Amino acid sequence: MTTSRENGSLYTNIENKIATIEFGHPASNSFPSVLLDRLEKEINKLSEDETVNVILLKSEGEKAFCAGASFNELIEIDDLQTGKEFFSGFARVINAMRKCKKLIVGRVQGKTVGGGVGLVAACDYAMATDAAAIKLSELSIGIGPFVIAPAVERKMGVDALAELSLAAHEWKNAYWAQEKGLYARVFESIKDLDNEIEIFTEKLASYNPQALLEMKKILWKNTDHWTQLLEERAAVSGELVLSDFTKNALAKFKK
């Protein structure tokens, strides 16, 4: 089942100490601002939930994992404040994932673009199918992957960040993403992925919650400045989106 709701959907199911967050949107599981806000709040809530040891982040359907930010909202930005606020949506979600007291596992069943790549990079562990190609297309429309870049660089290294962002027109396949460290494992089918996700999350959820929290702190060492950094990056993108270059590029995409 995939949602037909204009603002998308977000559901959480808690079972055996595993909280599964499933998001969806009719436009290839993209994120309007209202859905990003819901995701941030949900992660913050689960962070404090003592019945939860592990969070699994997934999206609806069998095709795209996430098409990034809402294109319809992007083309309507017409002032600096709206621009900064729009790009701050992903900034706040990534910071919520970073500060969350629970380890977050990503399940990536299909293609992922832009902000969606940032979400996967902000997971503590991610597994995917071989259909889970990735692309950072932001430079091609006159902006850049500035908000998500710290998360991508932390996970994949500056060389991979450069390769992804500068070759803005190119898809990189799931095995390339695995080699660079974005995915821990890649599977040939969604069934195989789900079987392994189930085994892995059950094992993880059975471990000492205190030890998991200490491990999380180690994994995110030296990122305390991200709260400010990602907001600053959102302001940069918010300014660039108003440029003539971007307005013209978006008009072409719209056609």
C-alpha positions as CSV (number, residue, x, y, z in Angstrom):
1,M,0.0,0.0,0.0
2,T,1.2,3.5,-0.8
3,T,-0.3,6.7,0.5
4,S,-2.2,9.1,-1.7
5,R,-2.2,11.9,0.9
6,E,-0.8,15.2,-0.4
7,N,1.2,15.8,2.8
8,G,2.4,12.1,2.9
9,S,2.0,9.7,5.8
10,L,4.1,8.6,8.8
11,Y,3.3,5.5,10.9
12,T,5.2,4.0,13.9
13,N,4.8,0.5,15.1
14,I,6.6,-0.7,18.3
15,E,7.2,-4.4,18.7
16,N,9.9,-6.4,20.6
17,K,11.7,-3.1,21.5
18,I,12.0,-2.2,17.8
19,A,10.2,1.0,16.7
20,T,9.5,0.9,12.9
21,I,8.9,4.3,11.4
22,E,7.4,4.1,7.9
23,F,7.0,7.3,5.8
24,G,5.4,7.6,2.5
25,H,4.4,10.2,-0.2
26,P,2.7,9.8,-3.6
27,A,5.6,11.6,-5.3
28,S,8.3,8.8,-4.9
29,N,8.3,9.2,-1.1
30,S,9.5,12.8,-1.2
31,F,9.3,15.0,1.8
32,P,7.1,18.1,2.1
33,S,8.0,20.3,5.1
34,V,5.1,19.1,7.1
35,L,6.2,15.5,6.8
36,L,9.9,16.3,7.8
37,D,8.5,18.1,10.8
38,R,6.5,15.0,11.8
39,L,9.6,12.7,11.3
40,E,11.7,15.0,13.5
41,K,9.1,15.0,16.3
42,E,8.7,11.2,16.1
43,I,12.5,10.6,16.3
44,N,12.7,12.9,19.3
45,K,9.8,11.1,21.0
46,L,11.2,7.6,20.4
47,S,14.6,8.8,21.7
48,E,13.0,9.1,25.2
49,D,10.8,6.0,25.0
50,E,12.1,3.3,27.4
51,T,10.2,0.6,25.6
52,V,12.3,1.1,22.5
53,N,15.9,0.0,22.0
54,V,16.3,0.3,18.2
55,I,14.6,2.4,15.5
56,L,14.1,1.0,12.0
57,L,13.5,3.7,9.3
58,K,11.8,2.6,6.1
59,S,9.5,4.0,3.4
60,E,6.4,2.7,1.6
61,G,6.2,0.7,-1.5
62,E,8.8,-1.3,-3.5
63,K,10.2,1.5,-5.7
64,A,11.9,4.7,-4.6
65,F,13.1,4.9,-1.1
66,C,13.1,8.7,-1.1
67,A,13.1,11.4,-3.7
68,G,14.3,14.1,-1.3
69,A,12.6,17.4,-0.7
70,S,9.2,18.3,-2.2
71,F,9.7,19.7,-5.7
72,N,6.3,21.5,-5.5
73,E,7.4,23.4,-2.4
74,L,10.9,24.1,-3.8
75,I,9.5,25.9,-6.9
76,E,7.2,28.1,-4.7
77,I,10.0,29.6,-2.5
78,D,10.1,33.4,-3.1
79,D,12.0,34.9,-0.1
80,L,15.0,34.2,2.0
81,Q,13.2,33.2,5.2
82,T,11.0,30.7,3.4
83,G,14.1,29.3,1.6
84,K,16.0,28.8,4.8
85,E,13.0,27.3,6.6
86,F,12.5,24.8,3.7
87,F,16.1,23.5,3.8
88,S,16.1,23.5,7.6
89,G,13.6,20.6,7.5
90,F,16.2,18.1,6.6
91,A,18.7,19.9,8.9
92,R,16.4,19.3,11.9
93,V,15.7,15.7,11.0
94,I,19.4,14.8,10.6
95,N,20.2,16.5,13.9
96,A,17.3,14.6,15.5
97,M,18.8,11.3,14.2
98,R,22.3,12.3,15.4
99,K,21.1,13.2,18.9
100,C,18.6,10.3,19.2
101,K,19.5,8.0,22.1
102,K,18.6,5.0,20.0
103,L,20.5,3.4,17.2
104,I,18.7,3.9,13.8
105,V,18.8,1.3,11.1
106,G,17.8,2.2,7.6
107,R,16.0,-0.1,5.1
108,V,16.6,1.1,1.6
109,Q,14.5,-0.7,-1.1
110,G,15.0,1.6,-4.1
111,K,16.5,4.8,-5.6
112,T,17.3,7.7,-3.3
113,V,18.0,11.3,-4.3
114,G,19.3,14.4,-2.5
115,G,17.9,14.8,1.0
116,G,17.0,11.1,1.0
117,V,20.7,10.2,0.7
118,G,21.3,12.5,3.7
119,L,18.7,10.5,5.7
120,V,20.4,7.2,4.9
121,A,23.8,8.6,5.8
122,A,22.4,9.8,9.1
123,C,21.3,6.2,10.0
124,D,23.7,4.4,12.2
125,Y,23.5,1.3,9.9
126,A,21.8,0.8,6.6
127,M,21.0,-2.2,4.4
128,A,19.7,-2.0,0.9
129,T,18.6,-3.9,-2.3
130,D,20.7,-3.7,-5.4
131,A,18.0,-1.3,-6.8
132,A,19.0,1.3,-4.3
133,A,21.0,3.6,-6.5
134,I,21.8,7.1,-5.2
135,K,22.2,10.6,-6.7
136,L,22.9,14.1,-5.5
137,S,21.4,16.2,-8.3
138,E,21.4,19.6,-6.5
139,L,24.2,21.3,-8.4
140,S,22.3,20.7,-11.6
141,I,19.6,23.1,-10.5
142,G,21.9,25.8,-9.1
143,I,21.9,24.8,-5.4
144,G,24.0,22.2,-3.6
145,P,23.7,19.3,-1.1
146,F,25.0,21.6,1.6
147,V,22.7,20.6,4.5
148,I,23.3,16.9,4.0
149,A,27.0,17.1,3.0
150,P,28.3,16.7,6.6
151,A,26.3,13.5,7.0
152,V,27.4,12.1,3.6
153,E,31.0,13.0,4.3
154,R,31.0,11.5,7.7
155,K,29.7,8.2,6.4
156,M,31.4,8.0,2.9
157,G,34.3,10.4,3.0
158,V,35.1,13.6,1.2
159,D,36.0,11.8,-2.1
160,A,32.7,10.1,-2.4
161,L,30.9,13.4,-1.5
162,A,32.8,15.1,-4.3
163,E,32.0,12.3,-6.8
164,L,28.3,12.3,-5.9
165,S,27.8,16.0,-5.8
166,L,29.9,17.1,-8.8
167,A,28.6,14.4,-11.1
168,A,25.1,15.7,-10.3
169,H,23.6,14.0,-13.4
170,E,24.9,10.5,-12.5
171,W,23.3,7.6,-10.6
172,K,25.7,5.6,-8.5
173,N,24.7,2.0,-8.0
174,A,24.0,0.3,-4.7
175,Y,27.3,-1.6,-4.8
176,W,29.3,1.6,-5.2
177,A,27.4,3.0,-2.2
178,Q,28.2,-0.1,-0.2
179,E,31.9,0.1,-1.2
180,K,32.0,3.7,0.0
181,G,30.3,2.8,3.4
182,L,26.8,4.1,3.0
183,Y,25.3,0.6,3.0
184,A,26.6,-2.2,5.3
185,R,25.0,-4.9,3.0
186,V,23.2,-5.1,-0.3
187,F,20.7,-7.8,-1.2
188,E,19.2,-9.0,-4.5
189,S,15.6,-8.8,-3.4
190,I,13.4,-7.0,-0.9
191,K,12.5,-10.4,0.6
192,D,16.2,-11.1,1.4
193,L,16.6,-7.6,2.7
194,D,13.7,-7.9,5.0
195,N,14.8,-11.3,6.3
196,E,18.2,-9.9,7.2
197,I,16.7,-6.7,8.7
198,E,14.5,-8.7,11.0
199,I,17.4,-10.9,12.2
200,F,19.7,-7.9,12.6
201,T,17.3,-5.6,14.5
202,E,16.1,-8.3,16.8
203,K,19.7,-9.1,17.8
204,L,20.5,-5.4,18.2
205,A,17.4,-4.8,20.3
206,S,18.5,-7.6,22.7
207,Y,21.7,-5.9,23.6
208,N,22.3,-3.8,26.7
209,P,20.5,-0.4,26.0
210,Q,23.2,1.5,27.9
211,A,26.0,-0.1,25.9
212,L,24.1,0.8,22.7
213,L,23.8,4.4,23.8
214,E,27.5,4.6,24.6
215,M,28.2,3.1,21.1
216,K,26.0,5.7,19.5
217,K,27.9,8.5,21.3
218,I,31.2,7.1,19.9
219,L,29.8,6.9,16.3
220,W,28.8,10.5,16.4
221,K,31.9,11.9,18.1
222,N,32.9,15.5,17.1
223,T,29.5,16.4,15.6
224,D,28.1,18.6,18.4
225,H,28.5,21.7,16.2
226,W,26.1,20.3,13.6
227,T,23.1,22.1,15.2
228,Q,24.5,25.4,14.1
229,L,26.4,24.2,11.0
230,L,23.3,22.6,9.3
231,E,21.2,25.7,10.0
232,E,23.9,27.8,8.4
233,R,24.0,25.5,5.4
234,A,20.2,25.8,5.1
235,A,20.5,29.6,4.8
236,V,23.1,29.2,2.0
237,S,20.7,26.9,0.1
238,G,17.8,29.2,0.9
239,E,19.7,32.1,-0.8
240,L,20.8,30.1,-3.8
241,V,17.3,28.8,-4.6
242,L,16.3,32.4,-5.3
243,S,19.0,32.9,-7.9
244,D,18.0,33.4,-11.6
245,F,20.0,30.2,-12.4
246,T,17.9,28.1,-10.1
247,K,14.6,29.7,-11.0
248,N,15.3,29.0,-14.7
249,A,16.4,25.4,-14.0
250,L,13.3,24.7,-11.9
251,A,11.1,26.1,-14.7
252,K,12.7,23.7,-17.2
253,F,12.2,20.7,-14.8
254,K,8.6,21.7,-14.2
255,K,7.9,21.6,-18.0
